Amino acid sequence: MADVDLPLPNGLSARELIGSKEGITYNDFILLPGYIDFAVEDVDLRGRLTREITLNCPMVSSPMDTVTESKMAIAMAVHGGIGIIHFNNTIEEQVREVRKVKRFENGFIPDPVVLSPQHRIRDVDEIRRNFGFSGIPITEDGKLGSKLVGIITQRDIDFEPDRDRPLGEVMTKDLTVAHEGVTLHEANLILRESRKGKLPIVDDRYHLVSLISRNDMRTNRDYPLATKDANKQLRVGAAIGTRTIDRDRAVALRDAGVDVIIVDSAQGDSAFQHDMIRFLKQECPEVQVVGGNVVTADQVRHLAELGVDGLRVGMGIGSICTTQRVLAVGRPQATAVFTCAMAAREYGLPIVADGGIAAIGDIMKAFALGASSVMMGSMFAGTEEAPGRYVYQNGVKVKVYRGMASSEAMREGGDKRYLAEDQAIKVAQGVSGTVIDRGGMRDYMPYLTLAVRHGFQDLGRRTLELLHQGILDQSLRFEKISASAQREGGVHDLVSYKE
């Protein structure tokens, strides 16, 4: 019998995969491997969140009140990602969370908290509660730029029963300082030799100009990929709504130093969001603006033409979201990501894939369909840094996680992003639940990052840019998978197992 020259199947291009008549989710396909000629350490994961903000680890924590406040945002930023502070709070509370992140770690601190000798110990207690530190320089008038007269540390006040005692009576006056122009390396040597926690930087008149913290120096060493701005401060984002009062919120966030504002709407293509974007671009031009959420090419074009700096993609696909079932509106996430990424490319805009990330493989699939970063809620909600509370269920430690459109969250203000705040009857589009304890971000984020690097290696792509190039030149190949194939790709045919 003569040999028959049959073409061997080599999968589908991204356009062929998504071009089918039905919507595609992350579970409906798999990526085919490529040729490996580099080590996993050679993978560069840098991806854009906006036109001007690049993340060394392109992961974003969702602006949900059981996911992201300052602790989570700090943890995200030091590991190369970014956190978006939720807005189910007052303007003052959200601003305070942003400031905690901006003050956390930045080498030279150009605007340190400063007090005067007339301030009281209770003022230090308040600063410690709000910002988590207590090493504070003391100047003659309590302002930066005036003469340095002392420093107050926790050791000075730990056992002082009278919290109304003036700082001038308890502060340390024998100071170790460095002079303006000192380098970070030189400052580090001074801190090491003096065994001090804080190093004031003074000019030739002994006026305070900045501050350096030993903790900051240690963080610089331990987290070289941290996401920082031009002033070496950690980057942080914040969410706002589309109401008139949110304009005041945006201005306050801008003044607090926020790097990016996400206009947080479940359906982002509305006159309300359009007006807010116009306001932000006019009144807060120094702040990057991410619009959304969107799932169609038309929605992308509408927001892109208003001048947004990035787009958030996803509707009704989060683990705690029921929008698609309740309202029958939305789109399967894989189809949404690819469609929006291709439309946004025409405008040079990056997209963040928001929702539907249930496993590390889903992160890879989002990148492979054109996302430049991924936003996650449930994957981070179980960590120690998330603001939800821990409980035990059947002997298992879990953490509370809720959708912002759940009945519980809407009662506390979560309906602001669903244009339903003033309605007497609330239509829930989400649920409350629990997620498994994932420990601390110090261990969890490096694990996620390394796993994604391995995924890039298996695809034979060193960078996100090369991965996206594979979409355009069709060298990146996909394959649809059946329910049986999904089962085969997971743990199966065992009596029991442990993860």
C-alpha positions as CSV (number, residue, x, y, z in Angstrom):
1,M,0.0,0.0,0.0
2,A,1.5,3.4,-1.0
3,D,2.3,5.9,1.7
4,V,-0.3,8.7,1.9
5,D,1.2,12.2,2.6
6,L,-1.3,13.5,5.2
7,P,-0.8,16.9,6.7
8,L,-0.1,16.8,10.4
9,P,-2.3,18.9,12.6
10,N,-0.5,21.8,14.3
11,G,-3.3,23.5,16.1
12,L,-5.0,26.8,15.4
13,S,-4.0,30.4,15.3
14,A,-5.5,32.7,18.0
15,R,-7.8,34.2,15.3
16,E,-9.0,30.8,14.2
17,L,-9.6,29.7,17.8
18,I,-11.6,32.8,18.7
19,G,-13.3,33.1,15.3
20,S,-15.6,30.2,15.9
21,K,-19.3,31.0,16.3
22,E,-19.4,30.3,20.1
23,G,-17.7,32.2,22.8
24,I,-14.5,30.7,24.2
25,T,-13.4,30.5,27.9
26,Y,-10.0,29.7,29.3
27,N,-11.1,26.1,29.9
28,D,-12.0,25.6,26.3
29,F,-8.4,25.5,24.9
30,I,-4.8,24.8,25.5
31,L,-1.5,26.2,24.2
32,L,0.9,24.0,22.2
33,P,4.5,24.0,23.3
34,G,7.4,25.7,21.4
35,Y,11.1,25.2,21.1
36,I,13.2,26.0,24.3
37,D,16.6,27.5,24.0
38,F,16.8,29.5,27.2
39,A,16.7,29.0,31.0
40,V,13.6,29.9,33.0
41,E,15.7,32.7,34.7
42,D,16.0,34.3,31.3
43,V,12.2,35.0,31.0
44,D,11.4,38.7,31.2
45,L,7.8,39.1,32.3
46,R,7.6,42.9,32.0
47,G,4.2,44.1,30.8
48,R,2.4,47.4,30.5
49,L,-0.6,48.3,32.7
50,T,-1.0,51.6,31.0
51,R,0.8,53.7,28.3
52,E,3.3,54.9,30.9
53,I,3.3,52.3,33.7
54,T,5.2,49.0,33.2
55,L,5.1,46.2,35.7
56,N,8.0,43.9,36.2
57,C,5.5,41.2,37.2
58,P,2.3,42.1,35.3
59,M,-0.2,41.1,38.0
60,V,-2.8,43.4,39.5
61,S,-4.9,42.9,42.6
62,S,-8.6,43.7,42.2
63,P,-10.2,46.8,43.8
64,M,-12.5,44.7,46.0
65,D,-13.0,45.3,49.8
66,T,-11.9,41.8,50.6
67,V,-8.8,42.0,48.4
68,T,-7.0,45.3,48.2
69,E,-6.1,47.8,50.8
70,S,-2.6,49.2,51.6
71,K,-1.1,45.9,52.9
72,M,-2.0,44.1,49.7
73,A,-1.0,47.0,47.5
74,I,2.4,47.2,49.2
75,A,2.9,43.4,48.8
76,M,2.0,43.6,45.1
77,A,4.3,46.6,44.4
78,V,7.4,45.2,46.1
79,H,7.0,42.0,44.1
80,G,6.7,43.9,40.8
81,G,3.0,44.1,40.4
82,I,0.5,46.8,41.6
83,G,-2.6,46.9,43.8
84,I,-5.7,48.9,43.2
85,I,-7.3,50.3,46.4
86,H,-11.1,49.8,46.5
87,F,-13.5,52.6,47.0
88,N,-16.1,51.0,49.2
89,N,-15.0,53.6,51.8
90,T,-14.9,57.3,52.4
91,I,-12.6,59.6,50.4
92,E,-10.4,60.1,53.5
93,E,-10.1,56.4,54.1
94,Q,-9.1,55.6,50.5
95,V,-6.6,58.5,50.5
96,R,-5.1,57.2,53.7
97,E,-4.6,53.8,52.2
98,V,-2.9,55.3,49.2
99,R,-0.5,57.4,51.3
100,K,0.5,54.3,53.3
101,V,1.7,52.7,50.1
102,K,3.5,55.8,48.8
103,R,5.3,56.3,52.2
104,F,6.2,52.6,52.6
105,E,9.5,52.3,50.7
106,N,11.4,54.6,48.5
107,G,15.1,54.9,49.4
108,F,15.3,58.7,50.0
109,I,12.0,59.8,51.5
110,P,11.5,63.3,50.1
111,D,8.4,64.2,52.1
112,P,8.8,62.4,55.5
113,V,6.3,62.9,58.3
114,V,7.8,65.6,60.6
115,L,6.7,66.8,64.0
116,S,7.7,69.6,66.3
117,P,9.0,69.5,70.0
118,Q,5.5,70.7,71.0
119,H,3.7,67.7,69.6
120,R,2.7,65.0,72.0
121,I,3.5,61.3,72.2
122,R,-0.1,60.6,71.3
123,D,0.6,62.2,67.9
124,V,3.2,59.6,67.3
125,D,0.8,56.9,68.3
126,E,-1.7,58.2,65.7
127,I,0.9,58.2,63.0
128,R,1.9,54.6,63.9
129,R,-1.7,53.5,63.7
130,N,-2.2,55.1,60.3
131,F,1.1,54.5,58.6
132,G,2.8,51.7,60.6
133,F,6.0,53.6,61.5
134,S,7.2,55.7,64.4
135,G,10.7,56.9,63.6
136,I,10.0,60.6,63.1
137,P,12.3,63.6,62.7
138,I,11.6,66.6,64.9
139,T,12.2,70.1,63.5
140,E,11.8,73.5,65.2
141,D,8.4,74.2,63.6
142,G,7.4,70.6,62.7
143,K,7.9,71.2,59.0
144,L,10.3,69.8,56.4
145,G,13.0,72.4,55.5
146,S,13.4,73.8,59.0
147,K,16.2,73.1,61.5
148,L,16.5,69.5,62.8
149,V,16.5,69.3,66.6
150,G,15.9,65.6,67.3
151,I,14.3,62.4,66.3
152,I,11.6,60.3,68.1
153,T,11.7,56.5,67.9
154,Q,9.6,53.8,69.4
155,R,12.3,53.1,72.0
156,D,11.9,56.7,73.3
157,I,8.2,56.3,74.0
158,D,7.5,52.6,74.5
159,F,7.2,52.7,78.3
160,E,6.1,56.3,78.8
161,P,2.7,56.2,80.6
162,D,1.9,59.9,79.9
163,R,1.0,60.0,76.2
164,D,0.4,63.8,76.5
165,R,4.0,64.4,77.2
166,P,5.7,66.8,74.7
167,L,8.2,65.2,72.3
168,G,10.8,67.8,73.2
169,E,11.1,66.1,76.6
170,V,11.6,62.5,75.3
171,M,13.2,62.8,71.8
172,T,16.8,61.7,71.0
173,K,19.0,64.8,70.5
174,D,22.3,63.1,69.9
175,L,21.8,62.6,66.2
176,T,23.5,60.7,63.4
177,V,22.9,62.6,60.1
178,A,24.1,62.7,56.5
179,H,24.5,65.8,54.4
180,E,22.7,66.6,51.2
181,G,24.3,64.9,48.2
182,V,25.0,61.7,50.0
183,T,24.4,58.6,47.8
184,L,22.2,55.7,48.8
185,H,25.3,53.5,49.0
186,E,27.0,56.0,51.4
187,A,23.9,56.3,53.4
188,N,23.6,52.6,53.8
189,L,27.2,52.4,55.2
190,I,26.3,55.2,57.7
191,L,23.2,53.3,58.8
192,R,25.2,50.1,59.1
193,E,27.9,51.6,61.2
194,S,25.7,53.7,63.4
195,R,23.1,50.9,63.9
196,K,20.4,53.5,63.6
197,G,17.0,52.9,62.1
198,K,16.5,56.3,60.4
199,L,19.1,58.7,58.9
200,P,18.0,62.3,58.5
201,I,19.5,64.2,55.5
202,V,20.3,67.8,56.2
203,D,21.7,70.8,54.3
204,D,24.6,73.0,55.3
205,R,22.4,74.9,57.7
206,Y,21.3,71.7,59.4
207,H,17.8,72.0,57.9
208,L,16.0,68.7,57.2
209,V,15.7,67.9,53.5
210,S,14.9,64.2,53.5
211,L,15.1,60.9,55.4
212,I,16.4,57.4,54.8
213,S,15.1,54.3,56.6
214,R,17.0,51.1,57.3
215,N,13.9,49.2,56.5
216,D,13.7,50.9,53.1
217,M,17.3,50.0,52.3
218,R,16.6,46.4,53.2
219,T,13.5,46.4,51.0
220,N,15.5,47.8,48.1
221,R,17.9,44.9,48.5
222,D,15.3,42.2,49.0
223,Y,12.9,43.3,46.2
224,P,14.9,44.5,43.2
225,L,11.9,44.2,40.9
226,A,9.6,46.5,42.9
227,T,7.3,48.7,41.0
228,K,8.4,52.3,41.7
229,D,7.8,55.8,40.3
230,A,10.4,58.4,39.4
231,N,10.8,59.3,43.1
232,K,11.6,55.7,44.0
233,Q,8.2,55.4,45.8
234,L,6.1,52.3,45.3
235,R,3.4,52.6,42.7
236,V,-0.3,52.2,43.7
237,G,-3.6,52.5,42.0
238,A,-7.1,53.4,43.2
239,A,-10.6,52.8,41.9
240,I,-13.3,55.4,41.6
241,G,-16.9,55.4,40.4
242,T,-18.7,57.6,37.9
243,R,-20.8,59.8,40.3
244,T,-20.3,63.5,40.7
245,I,-18.8,63.0,44.1
246,D,-16.2,60.7,42.6
247,R,-14.6,63.8,41.0
248,D,-13.7,65.0,44.5
249,R,-12.4,61.5,45.2
250,A,-10.2,61.6,42.1
251,V,-8.7,65.0,42.9
252,A,-7.9,63.9,46.5
253,L,-6.3,60.7,45.2
254,R,-4.2,62.7,42.7
255,D,-3.0,65.0,45.6
256,A,-2.1,61.9,47.6
257,G,0.2,60.7,44.8
258,V,-1.8,57.9,43.2
259,D,-0.2,56.6,40.0
260,V,-3.2,55.2,38.2
261,I,-7.0,55.6,38.6
262,I,-9.3,52.8,37.4
263,V,-12.8,54.0,36.6
264,D,-14.6,51.0,38.2
265,S,-17.8,50.2,36.3
266,A,-19.3,46.7,35.6
267,Q,-20.3,48.0,32.2
268,G,-17.8,50.7,31.2
269,D,-19.3,52.0,28.0
270,S,-21.6,54.5,29.4
271,A,-22.2,58.3,29.2
272,F,-21.3,58.4,33.0
273,Q,-17.9,56.9,32.4
274,H,-17.2,58.9,29.3
275,D,-17.8,62.1,31.3
276,M,-15.6,60.9,34.1
277,I,-12.7,60.1,31.7
278,R,-13.0,63.5,30.2
279,F,-12.8,65.0,33.7
280,L,-9.8,63.0,34.7
281,K,-7.9,63.8,31.5
282,Q,-8.5,67.5,32.0
283,E,-8.1,67.8,35.8
284,C,-5.7,65.0,36.6
285,P,-3.4,64.8,33.5
286,E,-0.5,63.5,35.6
287,V,-2.4,60.4,36.6
288,Q,-2.8,57.4,34.3
289,V,-6.5,56.4,33.6
290,V,-7.7,52.9,33.0
291,G,-11.3,52.6,31.6
292,G,-13.7,49.7,31.6
293,N,-14.9,47.1,32.0
294,V,-15.3,46.4,28.3
295,V,-15.7,43.2,26.2
296,T,-16.3,44.3,22.7
297,A,-14.3,46.1,20.0
298,D,-16.8,48.9,19.8
299,Q,-16.5,49.6,23.6
300,V,-12.7,49.6,23.2
301,R,-12.9,52.3,20.4
302,H,-15.3,54.5,22.4
303,L,-13.0,54.6,25.5
304,A,-9.8,54.8,23.4
305,E,-11.0,57.8,21.5
306,L,-11.6,59.5,24.9
307,G,-7.9,59.2,25.7
308,V,-7.7,56.4,28.3
309,D,-4.3,55.0,29.0
310,G,-5.3,51.4,29.5
311,L,-8.4,49.2,29.4
312,R,-9.9,46.7,31.8
313,V,-11.5,43.7,30.1
314,G,-14.1,41.3,31.5
315,M,-17.8,41.2,32.3
316,G,-19.6,38.7,34.5
317,I,-16.9,36.0,34.6
318,G,-15.4,36.4,38.2
319,S,-15.7,33.5,40.6
320,I,-18.1,35.5,42.7
321,C,-20.0,37.3,39.9
322,T,-23.4,36.3,38.7
323,T,-24.0,39.1,36.1
324,Q,-24.2,36.8,33.1
325,R,-26.8,34.5,34.8
326,V,-28.9,37.3,36.3
327,L,-28.8,39.8,33.5
328,A,-27.8,37.6,30.5
329,V,-25.2,40.2,29.5
330,G,-21.4,39.7,29.2
331,R,-19.0,37.7,27.2
332,P,-16.8,34.6,27.7
333,Q,-13.4,35.8,28.9
334,A,-11.1,34.3,26.3
335,T,-13.1,35.8,23.4
336,A,-13.4,39.1,25.2
337,V,-9.6,39.3,25.9
338,F,-8.6,38.5,22.3
339,T,-11.2,40.8,20.7
340,C,-10.4,43.7,23.0
341,A,-6.6,43.2,22.7
342,M,-6.7,43.3,18.9
343,A,-8.9,46.4,18.9
344,A,-6.8,48.2,21.6
345,R,-3.6,47.4,19.6
346,E,-4.8,49.9,16.9
347,Y,-4.6,52.6,19.6
348,G,-1.3,51.4,21.2
349,L,-3.3,50.6,24.4
350,P,-2.5,47.7,26.8
351,I,-5.3,45.7,28.3
352,V,-5.6,44.1,31.7
353,A,-7.6,40.9,31.7
354,D,-9.9,41.1,34.7
355,G,-11.6,38.0,36.0
356,G,-11.8,34.3,35.2
357,I,-8.3,33.5,36.6
358,A,-8.9,30.4,38.6
359,A,-5.4,28.8,38.2
360,I,-1.9,29.8,37.1
361,G,-2.6,28.3,33.6
362,D,-5.4,30.9,33.1
363,I,-2.8,33.7,33.6
364,M,-0.8,32.2,30.7
365,K,-3.9,31.9,28.6
366,A,-4.8,35.6,29.2
367,F,-1.3,36.7,28.1
368,A,-1.4,34.4,25.1
369,L,-4.6,36.1,23.9
370,G,-3.1,39.6,24.1
371,A,-3.4,40.8,27.7
372,S,-0.4,42.8,29.0
373,S,-1.4,42.3,32.6
374,V,-3.9,40.3,34.6
375,M,-6.2,41.3,37.4
376,M,-7.1,38.8,40.1
377,G,-9.4,38.7,43.0
378,S,-9.9,35.2,44.3
379,M,-6.3,34.2,43.8
380,F,-5.2,36.9,46.2
381,A,-8.2,37.0,48.6
382,G,-6.9,34.1,50.6
383,T,-3.6,35.7,51.5
384,E,-2.7,37.2,54.9
385,E,-2.5,40.7,53.3
386,A,-6.1,40.7,52.0
387,P,-8.5,42.6,54.3
388,G,-11.0,39.8,54.6
389,R,-11.3,37.9,57.9
390,Y,-10.2,34.3,58.5
391,V,-12.7,31.6,59.6
392,Y,-12.7,27.8,59.9
393,Q,-15.0,25.6,57.9
394,N,-15.0,21.9,58.6
395,G,-11.6,22.3,60.1
396,V,-10.1,24.1,57.1
397,K,-8.8,27.7,57.4
398,V,-10.5,29.9,54.8
399,K,-10.9,33.6,54.3
400,V,-14.1,35.6,53.5
401,Y,-14.3,36.8,49.9
402,R,-17.3,38.6,48.4
403,G,-18.3,40.2,45.2
404,M,-18.8,43.9,45.1
405,A,-22.3,43.2,43.8
406,S,-23.2,40.7,46.4
407,S,-26.1,41.6,48.7
408,E,-23.7,42.0,51.6
409,A,-21.3,44.3,49.8
410,M,-24.1,46.4,48.3
411,R,-25.5,47.1,51.7
412,E,-22.1,48.6,52.6
413,G,-21.7,50.7,49.4
414,G,-20.5,48.2,46.8
415,D,-23.4,49.1,44.5
416,K,-21.6,52.3,43.5
417,R,-20.0,50.5,40.5
418,Y,-23.3,49.1,39.3
419,L,-25.2,52.5,38.9
420,A,-27.6,51.2,41.6
421,E,-26.6,53.2,44.7
422,D,-29.8,55.3,44.9
423,Q,-32.2,52.5,44.1
424,A,-34.5,51.2,46.8
425,I,-34.4,47.7,45.4
426,K,-31.0,46.1,44.9
427,V,-30.4,43.5,42.3
428,A,-27.4,41.4,43.4
429,Q,-25.0,40.4,40.7
430,G,-22.6,38.5,42.9
431,V,-22.2,36.3,46.0
432,S,-20.3,36.1,49.2
433,G,-18.1,33.1,49.9
434,T,-14.8,31.9,51.2
435,V,-11.5,30.9,49.6
436,I,-8.7,28.7,50.9
437,D,-5.9,30.2,53.0
438,R,-2.9,30.9,50.8
439,G,-0.5,32.2,53.4
440,G,1.6,35.3,53.0
441,M,2.4,37.2,49.7
442,R,6.1,37.0,50.6
443,D,6.0,33.3,49.5
444,Y,2.9,33.3,47.3
445,M,3.9,36.0,44.7
446,P,7.4,34.4,44.0
447,Y,5.6,31.1,43.5
448,L,3.1,32.6,41.0
449,T,5.9,34.4,39.2
450,L,8.1,31.4,38.8
451,A,5.2,29.3,37.6
452,V,4.4,31.8,34.9
453,R,8.1,31.9,33.9
454,H,8.0,28.2,33.4
455,G,4.9,28.6,31.2
456,F,6.7,31.1,29.0
457,Q,9.7,28.7,28.8
458,D,7.4,25.8,27.6
459,L,6.0,28.1,24.9
460,G,9.5,29.0,23.8
461,R,8.9,32.7,24.4
462,R,11.4,34.8,26.5
463,T,9.2,37.9,26.8
464,L,5.6,39.1,26.8
465,E,6.3,41.1,23.6
466,L,7.5,37.9,21.8
467,L,4.5,36.1,23.0
468,H,2.2,38.7,21.6
469,Q,4.2,38.7,18.4
470,G,3.4,35.0,18.1
471,I,-0.3,36.0,18.0
472,L,0.3,38.3,15.0
473,D,2.6,36.1,13.0
474,Q,0.4,33.0,13.9
475,S,3.5,31.1,15.2
476,L,1.7,30.8,18.6
477,R,-0.6,27.8,18.3
478,F,-3.7,26.8,20.2
479,E,-6.0,23.8,20.3
480,K,-9.6,23.4,21.5
481,I,-10.1,20.7,24.1
482,S,-13.1,18.6,25.0
483,A,-14.5,17.9,28.4
484,S,-12.6,14.6,28.4
485,A,-9.4,16.4,27.6
486,Q,-10.0,18.9,30.4
487,R,-10.4,15.9,32.8
488,E,-7.3,14.3,31.4
489,G,-5.3,17.5,32.0
490,G,-6.1,17.5,35.7
491,V,-5.6,15.1,38.6
492,H,-7.6,11.9,37.9
493,D,-7.9,8.2,38.5
494,L,-6.5,8.4,42.0
495,V,-8.1,7.1,45.2
496,S,-6.8,10.2,47.0
497,Y,-4.2,12.9,46.6
498,K,-2.7,16.0,48.2
499,E,-1.8,19.3,46.5
